[in-house]
Amino acid sequence: MRVPSKTQYNVEFPTDPAVQERLERLLAKVKVDKNSVVTTRVGDRTLLQFLAPKNDDLRDAVKDLGVSVREELIFQFEMPNHHWELHKLATTLAAEGINILSLYSSVEGEQMRVVLAVDQPANAMALIEKLGFEPDYTVYD
Amino acid sequence: MQRTQTARYNIVVKNRPGELAKLTKLLSDAGLNVSGLRIANLGDKSSIQFAAPREPGRKHGLRKAGRSGL
């Protein structure tokens, strides 16, 4: 198995600016080389997601703040940026009961780059290969 | 030159397999390509965010989905 190049960190906490400030100060202090930072708020909960090289010290430091942190295995692939390709991908994963834990995408010309975390990564990668794409654990910036 | 407007959507769905497929069915039926698609799970909910071309007067169910889910 190829070695994952990055891990996705999911930090979940109550929607509170003070908690978010403490968290961001910590991330700046430990100088994490992070990218694809996304903040999502649903109701009274906030989720901060970012990609970074796996770092147990980072995970432990975030846990020490008293917030929930989850690490997820991610992989990426490129596919044509057409609605029918996206629908084919979504229905293929759904038919196998694969749950998407997180997804980022960016469009570069005619191609869509997808960074994905799912609950059955090996199964999902095999299905995505069958669709004709090339999933890889090496995730570039 | 005709300018295309883009709208950003945020749809909250249940965190379970098949929810993205419901959305991509809507998009595919409407012939809409999206950009900036992001999915994030928070407990039993999942947030799906994306941008899509906005065509005034055209109904495709995305605004309704944004208000009340898929």
Backbone of each chain as ProteinMPNN parsed JSONL, in Angstrom:
{"seq_chain_A": "MRVPSKTQYNVEFPTDPAVQERLERLLAKVKVDKNSVVTTRVGDRTLLQFLAPKNDDLRDAVKDLGVSVREELIFQFEMPNHHWELHKLATTLAAEGINILSLYSSVEGEQMRVVLAVDQPANAMALIEKLGFEPDYTVYD", "coords_chain_A": {"N_chain_A": [[0.841, -1.195, 0.0], [0.508, 2.213, -0.84], [2.062, 4.956, 0.842], [0.252, 7.221, 2.826], [0.399, 10.727, 2.175], [-0.56, 12.928, 3.454], [-2.663, 13.847, 6.205], [-6.035, 14.259, 7.095], [-7.18, 16.582, 9.371], [-9.788, 16.923, 11.644], [-11.339, 19.098, 13.592], [-13.552, 19.503, 16.107], [-15.769, 21.648, 17.762], [-17.67, 23.552, 20.253], [-19.572, 26.278, 18.938], [-17.895, 29.012, 19.467], [-16.235, 31.946, 19.773], [-14.044, 32.314, 21.462], [-12.986, 29.77, 21.958], [-12.277, 29.07, 19.387], [-10.325, 30.953, 18.878], [-8.339, 30.195, 20.733], [-7.65, 27.759, 19.68], [-6.676, 28.416, 17.112], [-4.498, 29.924, 17.844], [-2.937, 28.003, 19.031], [-2.377, 26.314, 16.82], [-0.847, 28.042, 15.296], [1.298, 28.361, 16.989], [2.484, 25.798, 17.149], [3.382, 25.599, 14.633], [2.258, 24.264, 12.334], [2.368, 22.79, 9.17], [-0.02, 23.461, 7.389], [-2.771, 23.113, 5.093], [-5.544, 23.809, 2.823], [-7.572, 24.775, 4.551], [-10.644, 24.732, 6.134], [-13.572, 26.045, 7.5], [-16.541, 25.039, 8.98], [-19.849, 25.601, 9.933], [-22.464, 24.169, 11.691], [-25.444, 24.57, 13.091], [-24.968, 24.78, 16.543], [-22.404, 23.909, 16.526], [-19.004, 23.865, 15.453], [-16.754, 23.078, 12.861], [-13.421, 22.658, 12.199], [-11.347, 22.068, 9.567], [-8.381, 20.728, 8.2], [-5.534, 19.963, 6.11], [-2.587, 18.196, 6.806], [0.8, 17.028, 7.392], [0.952, 13.89, 9.086], [0.888, 14.099, 12.593], [1.47, 13.308, 15.746], [1.963, 14.804, 18.03], [0.696, 17.196, 17.479], [-1.975, 16.356, 17.377], [-2.311, 15.539, 20.063], [-1.866, 17.953, 21.394], [-4.008, 19.485, 20.527], [-6.099, 17.995, 21.549], [-5.644, 18.438, 24.24], [-6.728, 20.914, 24.58], [-9.272, 20.381, 25.074], [-11.06, 19.85, 23.079], [-12.688, 18.026, 20.427], [-10.832, 15.899, 18.319], [-10.232, 14.472, 15.171], [-8.65, 12.192, 13.04], [-8.298, 11.622, 9.58], [-7.875, 9.348, 6.89], [-6.889, 10.295, 3.711], [-7.347, 10.503, 0.137], [-6.591, 11.335, -3.276], [-7.839, 12.242, -6.534], [-8.276, 12.841, -10.052], [-10.885, 13.97, -12.157], [-13.028, 14.366, -15.041], [-14.624, 17.556, -15.25], [-17.625, 17.291, -15.232], [-21.144, 17.198, -14.832], [-22.357, 14.699, -15.062], [-20.314, 12.908, -14.594], [-19.711, 13.386, -11.947], [-22.097, 12.611, -10.806], [-22.086, 9.916, -11.434], [-19.932, 9.043, -9.916], [-20.903, 9.619, -7.297], [-23.2, 7.975, -7.154], [-22.084, 5.469, -7.484], [-20.513, 5.158, -5.159], [-22.541, 5.372, -3.249], [-24.103, 3.13, -3.847], [-22.592, 1.084, -2.848], [-22.777, 1.531, -0.215], [-20.985, 3.305, 0.883], [-19.829, 5.819, 2.955], [-19.302, 9.28, 2.719], [-16.848, 11.035, 4.333], [-15.486, 13.395, 4.226], [-14.975, 15.89, 1.702], [-13.101, 17.674, -0.627], [-12.916, 19.859, -3.393], [-11.386, 21.092, -6.37], [-11.476, 23.045, -9.29], [-9.687, 22.728, -12.22], [-9.246, 23.979, -15.158], [-10.631, 21.797, -17.429], [-10.742, 19.784, -15.692], [-11.554, 18.236, -12.563], [-10.218, 18.263, -9.397], [-10.258, 16.027, -6.776], [-10.299, 15.615, -3.33], [-10.639, 13.19, -0.999], [-12.224, 11.666, 1.808], [-13.347, 8.674, 3.147], [-15.506, 6.146, 4.655], [-14.755, 3.608, 3.932], [-11.988, 3.268, 2.665], [-10.262, 1.591, 1.018], [-12.039, 0.018, -0.474], [-13.463, 2.06, -1.765], [-11.424, 3.241, -3.29], [-10.838, 1.183, -5.081], [-13.253, 1.038, -6.497], [-13.312, 3.572, -7.654], [-11.13, 3.435, -9.309], [-12.138, 1.557, -11.088], [-13.966, 3.157, -12.356], [-12.345, 4.483, -14.012], [-10.562, 6.378, -13.132], [-7.658, 7.635, -11.307], [-6.98, 7.093, -8.291], [-4.999, 8.226, -5.525], [-2.861, 8.045, -2.688], [-1.081, 10.056, -2.352], [-1.188, 13.347, -1.722], [-1.235, 16.452, -3.135], [-0.393, 19.979, -2.742]], "CA_chain_A": [[0.0, 0.0, 0.0], [1.263, 3.463, -0.857], [1.993, 5.638, 2.138], [-0.452, 8.502, 2.736], [1.304, 11.863, 2.348], [-1.165, 13.898, 4.378], [-3.808, 13.408, 6.989], [-6.991, 15.329, 7.329], [-7.555, 16.813, 10.766], [-11.131, 17.466, 11.849], [-11.42, 19.555, 14.977], [-14.944, 19.905, 16.317], [-15.914, 22.345, 19.045], [-18.86, 24.387, 20.299], [-19.376, 27.56, 18.261], [-17.501, 29.971, 20.504], [-15.043, 32.618, 19.259], [-12.906, 32.162, 22.38], [-12.409, 28.437, 21.706], [-11.642, 29.117, 18.064], [-9.095, 31.755, 18.996], [-7.325, 29.373, 21.419], [-7.246, 26.716, 18.731], [-5.848, 28.999, 16.055], [-3.224, 30.325, 18.46], [-2.161, 26.762, 19.205], [-1.898, 25.862, 15.511], [0.241, 28.948, 14.896], [2.444, 28.13, 17.883], [3.173, 24.543, 16.815], [3.856, 25.778, 13.256], [1.808, 23.158, 11.493], [2.339, 23.086, 7.741], [-1.375, 23.027, 7.04], [-3.408, 23.785, 3.961], [-6.961, 23.478, 2.611], [-8.272, 25.024, 5.81], [-12.067, 25.025, 5.932], [-14.379, 26.094, 8.712], [-17.963, 24.813, 8.688], [-20.687, 25.699, 11.13], [-23.817, 23.602, 11.599], [-26.078, 24.789, 14.396], [-24.078, 25.338, 17.565], [-21.106, 23.234, 16.438], [-18.12, 24.329, 14.395], [-15.757, 22.088, 12.456], [-12.246, 23.195, 11.506], [-10.68, 20.964, 8.864], [-7.188, 21.101, 7.43], [-4.641, 18.876, 5.734], [-1.23, 18.397, 7.325], [1.492, 15.758, 7.63], [0.503, 13.292, 10.353], [1.704, 14.615, 13.692], [0.8, 12.918, 16.988], [2.078, 15.906, 18.995], [-0.37, 18.146, 17.14], [-3.249, 15.767, 17.817], [-2.377, 15.567, 21.523], [-1.967, 19.348, 21.844], [-5.386, 19.936, 20.277], [-6.946, 17.297, 22.54], [-5.433, 19.082, 25.547], [-7.605, 22.091, 24.668], [-10.598, 19.902, 25.468], [-11.953, 19.752, 21.936], [-12.617, 16.728, 19.757], [-10.027, 15.903, 17.095], [-10.33, 13.208, 14.452], [-7.756, 12.156, 11.879], [-8.871, 10.792, 8.519], [-7.052, 8.989, 5.744], [-7.437, 10.909, 2.493], [-6.707, 10.235, -1.146], [-7.061, 12.28, -4.288], [-7.868, 11.811, -7.933], [-8.826, 13.851, -10.954], [-11.943, 13.483, -13.049], [-13.553, 15.468, -15.859], [-15.596, 18.377, -14.518], [-18.951, 17.203, -15.858], [-22.119, 16.79, -13.817], [-22.669, 13.268, -15.129], [-19.203, 12.167, -13.974], [-19.887, 13.54, -10.503], [-23.251, 11.784, -10.429], [-21.656, 8.511, -11.529], [-19.098, 8.806, -8.729], [-21.748, 9.628, -6.092], [-24.092, 6.807, -7.13], [-21.245, 4.277, -7.312], [-20.171, 5.059, -3.734], [-23.78, 5.137, -2.5], [-24.572, 1.751, -4.091], [-21.803, 0.196, -1.989], [-22.972, 1.943, 1.18], [-19.793, 4.027, 1.34], [-20.178, 7.149, 3.445], [-18.267, 10.296, 2.521], [-16.548, 11.734, 5.587], [-15.217, 14.77, 3.803], [-14.599, 16.027, 0.29], [-12.736, 18.998, -1.154], [-12.618, 19.775, -4.814], [-11.028, 22.333, -7.048], [-11.582, 22.869, -10.733], [-8.539, 23.241, -12.964], [-9.612, 23.796, -16.567], [-11.723, 20.837, -17.642], [-10.598, 18.722, -14.71], [-11.865, 18.51, -11.161], [-9.386, 17.49, -8.483], [-11.079, 15.678, -5.618], [-9.625, 15.053, -2.161], [-11.778, 12.491, -0.415], [-12.094, 10.738, 2.941], [-14.572, 7.861, 3.225], [-15.421, 5.144, 5.727], [-14.167, 2.364, 3.387], [-11.087, 3.818, 1.65], [-9.746, 0.619, 0.046], [-13.172, -0.315, -1.341], [-13.756, 3.241, -2.592], [-10.354, 3.438, -4.279], [-11.007, 0.16, -6.125], [-14.406, 1.435, -7.324], [-12.946, 4.775, -8.424], [-10.254, 2.93, -10.396], [-13.014, 0.928, -12.095], [-14.602, 4.236, -13.128], [-11.345, 4.983, -14.965], [-9.733, 7.437, -12.549], [-6.442, 7.11, -10.671], [-6.853, 7.593, -6.918], [-3.652, 8.09, -4.973], [-2.739, 8.57, -1.326], [-0.222, 11.25, -2.36], [-2.031, 14.531, -1.896], [-0.376, 17.639, -3.308], [-1.0, 21.251, -2.342]], "C_chain_A": [[0.876, 1.245, 0.0], [1.043, 4.218, 0.458], [1.25, 6.967, 1.977], [0.504, 9.667, 2.981], [0.748, 12.881, 3.332], [-2.354, 13.265, 5.079], [-4.777, 14.575, 7.079], [-7.328, 15.407, 8.809], [-8.932, 17.469, 10.798], [-11.244, 17.838, 13.32], [-12.808, 20.134, 15.2], [-15.077, 20.528, 17.698], [-17.214, 23.16, 19.044], [-18.581, 25.725, 19.619], [-19.155, 28.649, 19.317], [-16.209, 30.636, 20.021], [-13.818, 32.428, 20.16], [-12.207, 30.815, 22.159], [-11.658, 28.453, 20.376], [-10.331, 29.897, 18.116], [-7.988, 30.945, 19.66], [-6.763, 28.322, 20.464], [-6.311, 27.284, 17.669], [-4.502, 29.454, 16.598], [-2.318, 29.107, 18.623], [-1.567, 26.302, 17.872], [-0.759, 26.744, 15.01], [1.498, 28.662, 15.714], [3.206, 26.858, 17.49], [3.627, 24.521, 15.35], [3.52, 24.585, 12.362], [1.798, 23.623, 10.04], [0.983, 22.625, 7.205], [-1.867, 23.748, 5.791], [-4.841, 23.277, 3.822], [-7.747, 23.643, 3.917], [-9.717, 25.43, 5.514], [-12.754, 25.041, 7.285], [-15.845, 25.961, 8.318], [-18.73, 24.92, 9.994], [-22.053, 25.091, 10.825], [-24.427, 23.725, 12.984], [-25.066, 25.383, 15.375], [-22.715, 24.652, 17.581], [-20.309, 23.792, 15.262], [-17.086, 23.253, 14.122], [-14.646, 22.809, 11.711], [-11.521, 22.013, 10.888], [-9.438, 21.506, 8.17], [-6.384, 19.852, 7.126], [-3.251, 19.2, 6.267], [-0.544, 17.038, 7.399], [1.08, 15.208, 8.995], [1.456, 13.663, 11.479], [0.968, 14.321, 15.009], [0.863, 14.013, 18.047], [0.977, 16.938, 18.762], [-1.706, 17.628, 17.652], [-3.392, 15.878, 19.335], [-2.55, 16.994, 22.041], [-3.387, 19.873, 21.648], [-6.334, 19.287, 21.282], [-6.851, 17.969, 23.902], [-6.284, 20.348, 25.705], [-9.021, 21.687, 25.071], [-11.579, 19.847, 24.315], [-11.728, 18.413, 21.239], [-11.76, 16.842, 18.489], [-10.058, 14.514, 16.476], [-9.394, 13.282, 13.245], [-8.36, 11.22, 10.834], [-7.867, 10.569, 7.401], [-7.685, 9.591, 4.488], [-6.705, 10.401, 1.252], [-7.263, 11.218, -2.16], [-7.08, 11.652, -5.672], [-8.43, 12.968, -8.755], [-9.888, 13.207, -11.837], [-12.421, 14.656, -13.906], [-14.62, 16.246, -15.076], [-16.918, 18.426, -15.279], [-19.929, 16.663, -14.821], [-22.409, 15.294, -13.863], [-21.556, 12.412, -14.521], [-19.34, 12.217, -12.446], [-21.038, 12.656, -10.02], [-22.884, 10.302, -10.452], [-20.812, 8.145, -10.301], [-19.98, 8.669, -7.479], [-22.631, 8.382, -6.022], [-23.291, 5.512, -6.941], [-20.9, 4.083, -5.833], [-21.429, 4.723, -2.919], [-24.253, 3.69, -2.645], [-23.826, 0.745, -3.227], [-21.937, 0.56, -0.513], [-21.77, 2.674, 1.757], [-20.198, 5.439, 1.743], [-19.009, 8.103, 3.238], [-18.07, 11.036, 3.837], [-16.198, 13.189, 5.317], [-14.794, 14.762, 2.345], [-14.221, 17.488, 0.044], [-12.606, 18.832, -2.651], [-12.175, 21.13, -5.315], [-11.057, 22.05, -8.537], [-10.372, 23.513, -11.394], [-8.803, 22.961, -14.436], [-10.8, 22.868, -16.678], [-11.727, 19.74, -16.58], [-11.018, 19.176, -13.315], [-10.953, 17.623, -10.313], [-10.19, 17.269, -7.212], [-10.192, 15.087, -4.53], [-10.725, 14.493, -1.268], [-11.375, 11.677, 0.808], [-13.419, 9.995, 3.042], [-14.404, 6.817, 4.329], [-14.863, 3.8, 5.239], [-13.169, 2.747, 2.289], [-10.625, 2.804, 0.599], [-10.824, 0.247, -0.971], [-13.466, 0.843, -2.305], [-12.691, 3.436, -3.659], [-10.493, 2.427, -5.425], [-12.161, 0.546, -7.057], [-14.062, 2.63, -8.216], [-11.995, 4.397, -9.564], [-11.098, 2.297, -11.497], [-13.731, 1.976, -12.947], [-13.623, 4.867, -14.12], [-10.472, 6.1, -14.431], [-8.572, 6.803, -11.77], [-6.284, 7.666, -9.261], [-5.475, 7.297, -6.339], [-3.623, 8.702, -3.582], [-1.819, 9.795, -1.258], [-1.075, 12.453, -2.689], [-1.119, 15.743, -2.01], [-1.151, 18.903, -2.978], [-1.664, 21.919, -3.537]], "O_chain_A": [[1.857, 1.328, 0.739], [-0.012, 4.125, 1.086], [1.579, 7.754, 1.09], [1.33, 9.607, 3.892], [1.505, 13.613, 3.969], [-2.951, 12.296, 4.61], [-4.37, 15.735, 7.131], [-7.715, 14.412, 9.421], [-9.2, 18.433, 10.081], [-11.243, 16.965, 14.187], [-13.195, 21.119, 14.572], [-14.562, 19.998, 18.682], [-17.789, 23.428, 17.989], [-17.471, 26.248, 19.714], [-20.09, 29.129, 19.958], [-15.191, 29.959, 19.874], [-12.688, 32.387, 19.674], [-10.978, 30.739, 22.173], [-10.554, 27.922, 20.26], [-9.352, 29.53, 17.466], [-6.838, 30.988, 19.224], [-5.565, 28.042, 20.451], [-5.275, 26.693, 17.367], [-3.488, 29.381, 15.904], [-1.111, 29.167, 18.388], [-0.392, 25.942, 17.804], [0.179, 26.259, 14.378], [2.615, 28.714, 15.199], [4.437, 26.845, 17.498], [4.191, 23.529, 14.889], [4.391, 23.99, 11.729], [1.292, 24.699, 9.719], [0.861, 21.538, 6.64], [-1.426, 24.855, 5.481], [-5.293, 22.432, 4.594], [-8.491, 22.751, 4.324], [-9.971, 26.353, 4.74], [-12.541, 24.155, 8.113], [-16.332, 26.672, 7.44], [-18.31, 24.394, 11.025], [-22.706, 25.444, 9.843], [-23.988, 23.073, 13.931], [-24.394, 26.367, 15.068], [-21.957, 24.798, 18.54], [-20.865, 24.141, 14.22], [-16.601, 22.596, 15.043], [-14.894, 23.489, 10.715], [-11.129, 21.075, 11.583], [-9.449, 22.608, 7.621], [-6.525, 18.823, 7.787], [-2.795, 20.341, 6.188], [-1.215, 16.008, 7.461], [0.884, 15.967, 9.944], [2.675, 13.555, 11.338], [-0.015, 14.981, 15.347], [-0.05, 14.152, 18.862], [0.402, 17.48, 19.706], [-2.472, 18.36, 18.279], [-4.448, 16.258, 19.841], [-3.282, 17.227, 23.003], [-3.909, 20.609, 22.485], [-7.246, 19.931, 21.799], [-7.838, 18.062, 24.63], [-6.531, 20.8, 26.823], [-9.86, 22.536, 25.37], [-12.791, 19.803, 24.528], [-10.707, 17.756, 21.442], [-11.938, 17.761, 17.689], [-9.925, 13.508, 17.173], [-9.347, 14.283, 12.531], [-8.873, 10.152, 11.17], [-7.118, 11.467, 7.018], [-8.877, 9.412, 4.24], [-5.572, 9.928, 1.337], [-8.289, 11.856, -1.923], [-6.411, 10.651, -5.928], [-8.979, 13.931, -8.221], [-9.782, 12.039, -12.209], [-12.236, 15.814, -13.53], [-15.412, 15.662, -14.337], [-17.282, 19.438, -15.878], [-19.588, 15.782, -14.032], [-22.678, 14.681, -12.83], [-21.815, 11.328, -13.998], [-19.114, 11.224, -11.753], [-20.958, 12.036, -8.96], [-23.319, 9.531, -9.597], [-20.968, 7.067, -9.728], [-19.825, 7.728, -6.701], [-22.792, 7.797, -4.951], [-23.77, 4.57, -6.31], [-20.985, 2.969, -5.317], [-21.384, 3.891, -2.012], [-24.743, 3.094, -1.685], [-24.356, -0.32, -2.906], [-21.281, -0.038, 0.34], [-21.555, 2.669, 2.969], [-20.83, 6.162, 0.972], [-17.865, 7.77, 3.545], [-19.016, 11.598, 4.389], [-16.564, 14.088, 6.073], [-14.316, 13.753, 1.826], [-14.928, 18.408, 0.454], [-12.222, 17.763, -3.125], [-12.535, 22.17, -4.766], [-10.71, 20.958, -8.986], [-10.067, 24.683, -11.162], [-8.607, 21.841, -14.907], [-11.853, 23.12, -16.092], [-12.604, 18.876, -16.57], [-10.858, 20.339, -12.943], [-10.916, 16.405, -10.482], [-10.737, 18.213, -6.641], [-9.423, 14.16, -4.785], [-11.622, 15.217, -0.835], [-10.304, 11.07, 0.833], [-14.486, 10.609, 3.026], [-13.312, 6.628, 4.866], [-14.533, 2.942, 6.057], [-13.464, 2.573, 1.107], [-10.599, 3.123, -0.59], [-10.562, 0.169, -2.172], [-13.687, 0.633, -3.497], [-13.009, 3.759, -4.804], [-10.291, 2.768, -6.59], [-12.052, 0.394, -8.273], [-14.468, 2.692, -9.377], [-12.055, 4.975, -10.649], [-10.82, 2.47, -12.683], [-14.064, 1.726, -14.106], [-14.012, 5.68, -14.959], [-9.718, 6.711, -15.189], [-8.519, 5.585, -11.6], [-5.527, 8.615, -9.056], [-4.87, 6.263, -6.622], [-4.257, 9.723, -3.317], [-1.776, 10.488, -0.242], [-1.616, 12.57, -3.789], [-0.333, 16.033, -1.108], [-2.382, 18.912, -2.937], [-2.232, 23.002, -3.401]]}, "seq_chain_B": "MQRTQTARYNIVVKNRPGELAKLTKLLSDAGLNVSGLRIANLGDKSSIQFAAPREPGRKHGLRKAGRSGL", "coords_chain_B": {"N_chain_B": [[-21.0, 40.737, -24.475], [-22.074, 37.859, -22.774], [-22.694, 37.587, -19.368], [-22.114, 35.204, -16.826], [-23.772, 34.439, -13.909], [-22.904, 33.314, -10.642], [-23.939, 31.232, -8.02], [-23.631, 30.502, -4.543], [-24.134, 27.598, -2.716], [-25.353, 26.053, 0.253], [-26.078, 23.114, 1.632], [-27.671, 21.281, 4.058], [-27.627, 17.995, 5.103], [-28.605, 14.615, 6.085], [-26.102, 12.682, 7.74], [-25.165, 10.242, 6.011], [-24.76, 7.422, 3.758], [-25.395, 8.102, 0.296], [-26.602, 10.605, 0.217], [-25.194, 12.603, -1.167], [-25.521, 11.621, -3.727], [-28.215, 12.102, -4.195], [-28.183, 14.861, -4.463], [-26.437, 15.165, -6.676], [-27.987, 14.051, -8.613], [-30.026, 15.962, -8.923], [-28.403, 18.052, -9.903], [-27.402, 16.922, -12.218], [-29.726, 16.426, -13.689], [-30.405, 19.048, -14.135], [-28.345, 19.835, -15.659], [-26.069, 21.082, -14.66], [-22.773, 22.028, -14.002], [-20.557, 22.012, -11.22], [-18.537, 24.006, -8.97], [-15.916, 24.202, -6.527], [-16.806, 22.256, -4.711], [-17.578, 21.009, -1.541], [-17.6, 18.851, 1.246], [-18.526, 18.363, 4.548], [-18.65, 16.654, 7.595], [-20.592, 16.799, 10.511], [-21.247, 15.445, 13.366], [-24.408, 13.973, 13.29], [-25.106, 15.258, 11.034], [-24.484, 16.586, 7.742], [-22.697, 18.863, 5.799], [-23.049, 20.178, 2.643], [-21.402, 22.039, 0.338], [-21.228, 24.209, -2.452], [-20.591, 25.849, -5.605], [-22.586, 27.065, -8.25], [-23.717, 27.765, -11.61], [-25.91, 30.54, -11.886], [-29.086, 30.937, -12.981], [-31.435, 33.131, -13.551], [-34.901, 32.674, -12.988], [-34.92, 30.062, -13.745], [-35.872, 26.886, -12.681], [-34.531, 24.553, -10.491], [-34.488, 23.325, -8.109], [-32.456, 23.69, -6.264], [-32.337, 25.903, -4.526], [-34.491, 25.406, -2.895], [-33.654, 23.016, -1.772], [-31.529, 23.997, -0.302], [-32.892, 25.351, 1.66], [-34.576, 23.459, 2.907], [-33.366, 20.972, 2.82], [-32.472, 17.84, 1.144]], "CA_chain_B": [[-20.629, 39.455, -23.883], [-23.027, 37.448, -21.745], [-22.028, 37.245, -18.103], [-22.778, 34.149, -16.072], [-23.734, 34.641, -12.465], [-22.696, 32.087, -9.884], [-24.496, 31.264, -6.663], [-23.018, 29.533, -3.637], [-25.179, 26.885, -1.992], [-24.973, 25.253, 1.425], [-27.214, 22.228, 1.888], [-27.424, 20.404, 5.212], [-28.329, 16.718, 4.916], [-28.232, 13.614, 7.088], [-24.779, 12.098, 7.517], [-25.341, 8.83, 5.671], [-24.472, 7.191, 2.342], [-26.452, 8.346, -0.689], [-27.124, 11.98, 0.207], [-24.569, 13.329, -2.279], [-26.117, 11.125, -4.981], [-29.489, 12.819, -4.4], [-27.849, 16.197, -4.967], [-25.867, 15.101, -8.03], [-29.118, 13.773, -9.524], [-30.61, 17.281, -9.218], [-27.464, 18.809, -10.732], [-27.302, 16.281, -13.521], [-30.986, 16.689, -14.395], [-30.42, 20.461, -14.536], [-27.19, 20.063, -16.541], [-25.192, 22.069, -14.02], [-21.469, 21.668, -13.442], [-20.324, 22.79, -9.998], [-17.14, 24.231, -8.594], [-15.733, 24.395, -5.086], [-17.636, 21.319, -3.93], [-16.984, 20.608, -0.258], [-18.504, 18.137, 2.154], [-17.98, 18.238, 5.904], [-19.595, 15.996, 8.501], [-20.617, 17.266, 11.899], [-22.194, 14.592, 14.067], [-25.341, 13.266, 12.408], [-25.412, 16.141, 9.895], [-23.424, 16.772, 6.774], [-22.871, 20.11, 5.067], [-22.548, 20.114, 1.26], [-21.3, 23.404, -0.192], [-20.726, 24.258, -3.83], [-21.032, 26.986, -6.417], [-23.167, 26.628, -9.531], [-24.227, 28.907, -12.38], [-27.246, 30.992, -11.489], [-29.851, 31.364, -14.153], [-32.707, 33.634, -13.013], [-36.134, 32.164, -13.582], [-34.852, 28.625, -14.015], [-36.099, 26.133, -11.447], [-33.834, 23.262, -10.435], [-34.661, 22.746, -6.778], [-31.302, 23.871, -5.372], [-32.652, 26.858, -3.452], [-35.392, 24.696, -1.975], [-32.816, 22.07, -1.032], [-30.759, 24.789, 0.657], [-33.76, 25.736, 2.783], [-35.197, 22.361, 3.648], [-32.651, 19.72, 2.643], [-32.77, 17.083, -0.075]], "C_chain_B": [[-21.612, 39.106, -22.759], [-22.272, 37.033, -20.481], [-22.829, 36.178, -17.384], [-22.646, 34.447, -14.583], [-23.569, 33.288, -11.78], [-23.288, 32.259, -8.501], [-23.8, 30.198, -5.826], [-24.152, 28.904, -2.814], [-24.585, 26.142, -0.802], [-26.191, 24.415, 1.801], [-26.857, 21.295, 3.036], [-28.282, 19.15, 5.047], [-27.964, 15.782, 6.07], [-26.884, 13.018, 6.72], [-24.942, 10.593, 7.281], [-25.075, 8.645, 4.174], [-25.677, 7.551, 1.465], [-26.956, 9.769, -0.756], [-26.506, 12.797, -0.929], [-25.194, 12.903, -3.607], [-27.455, 11.805, -5.26], [-29.223, 14.204, -4.992], [-27.327, 16.125, -6.405], [-26.943, 14.737, -9.056], [-29.79, 15.097, -9.923], [-29.726, 18.058, -10.193], [-27.411, 18.247, -12.144], [-28.564, 16.526, -14.345], [-31.035, 18.131, -14.922], [-29.257, 20.788, -15.475], [-26.201, 21.065, -15.983], [-23.877, 21.445, -13.568], [-21.221, 22.549, -12.221], [-18.839, 23.057, -9.839], [-17.099, 24.392, -7.084], [-16.609, 23.49, -4.249], [-16.889, 20.912, -2.662], [-18.042, 19.881, 0.564], [-17.81, 18.033, 3.498], [-19.045, 17.62, 6.795], [-19.452, 16.541, 9.912], [-21.684, 16.454, 12.619], [-23.101, 13.87, 13.083], [-25.759, 14.106, 11.201], [-24.196, 16.24, 8.966], [-23.714, 18.047, 5.997], [-22.249, 19.949, 3.674], [-22.565, 21.539, 0.706], [-20.734, 23.356, -1.606], [-21.2, 25.55, -4.489], [-21.539, 26.44, -7.746], [-23.67, 27.852, -10.285], [-25.644, 29.257, -11.955], [-27.956, 31.52, -12.732], [-31.229, 31.808, -13.672], [-33.908, 33.07, -13.761], [-36.119, 30.67, -13.828], [-34.98, 27.853, -12.705], [-35.351, 24.811, -11.507], [-33.832, 22.665, -9.033], [-33.511, 22.989, -5.82], [-31.613, 24.83, -4.222], [-33.553, 26.205, -2.409], [-34.576, 23.717, -1.125], [-31.984, 22.786, 0.022], [-31.578, 25.167, 1.872], [-34.193, 24.53, 3.597], [-34.528, 21.007, 3.461], [-33.116, 18.97, 1.406], [-33.94, 16.128, 0.137]], "O_chain_B": [[-21.936, 39.939, -21.914], [-21.337, 36.233, -20.53], [-24.057, 36.23, -17.333], [-21.549, 34.677, -14.073], [-24.032, 32.26, -12.275], [-23.15, 33.316, -7.885], [-23.431, 29.135, -6.326], [-25.015, 29.607, -2.287], [-23.452, 25.664, -0.855], [-27.212, 24.949, 2.235], [-25.845, 20.597, 2.981], [-29.498, 19.23, 4.875], [-27.13, 16.109, 6.914], [-26.56, 12.867, 5.542], [-24.87, 9.787, 8.209], [-25.157, 9.604, 3.407], [-26.826, 7.33, 1.848], [-27.672, 10.12, -1.694], [-27.194, 13.585, -1.579], [-25.376, 13.725, -4.505], [-27.798, 12.058, -6.415], [-29.929, 14.66, -5.891], [-27.725, 16.924, -7.253], [-26.821, 15.078, -10.232], [-30.085, 15.326, -11.096], [-30.206, 18.64, -11.165], [-27.378, 18.986, -13.128], [-28.49, 16.799, -15.543], [-31.606, 18.412, -15.976], [-29.19, 21.888, -16.024], [-25.567, 21.808, -16.732], [-23.87, 20.452, -12.841], [-21.635, 23.709, -12.198], [-18.0, 22.426, -10.482], [-18.111, 24.681, -6.446], [-17.104, 23.896, -3.197], [-15.723, 20.521, -2.71], [-19.216, 20.251, 0.57], [-16.64, 17.658, 3.574], [-20.208, 18.019, 6.751], [-18.349, 16.718, 10.429], [-22.876, 16.735, 12.501], [-22.623, 13.228, 12.148], [-26.648, 13.721, 10.442], [-23.055, 16.006, 9.365], [-24.849, 18.283, 5.584], [-21.068, 19.623, 3.547], [-23.621, 22.166, 0.618], [-19.857, 22.546, -1.905], [-22.088, 26.24, -3.988], [-20.993, 25.481, -8.292], [-24.012, 28.863, -9.672], [-26.467, 28.378, -11.699], [-27.477, 32.42, -13.422], [-32.096, 30.973, -13.413], [-33.926, 33.0, -14.989], [-37.16, 30.067, -14.089], [-34.276, 28.14, -11.736], [-35.511, 24.04, -12.454], [-33.236, 21.612, -8.804], [-33.568, 22.545, -4.674], [-31.202, 24.6, -3.084], [-33.4, 26.421, -1.207], [-34.782, 23.605, 0.083], [-31.758, 22.255, 1.108], [-31.049, 25.293, 2.976], [-34.182, 24.566, 4.828], [-35.067, 19.992, 3.901], [-34.033, 19.403, 0.708], [-34.328, 15.412, -0.786]]}, "name": "protein", "num_of_chains": 2, "seq": "MRVPSKTQYNVEFPTDPAVQERLERLLAKVKVDKNSVVTTRVGDRTLLQFLAPKNDDLRDAVKDLGVSVREELIFQFEMPNHHWELHKLATTLAAEGINILSLYSSVEGEQMRVVLAVDQPANAMALIEKLGFEPDYTVYDMQRTQTARYNIVVKNRPGELAKLTKLLSDAGLNVSGLRIANLGDKSSIQFAAPREPGRKHGLRKAGRSGL"}
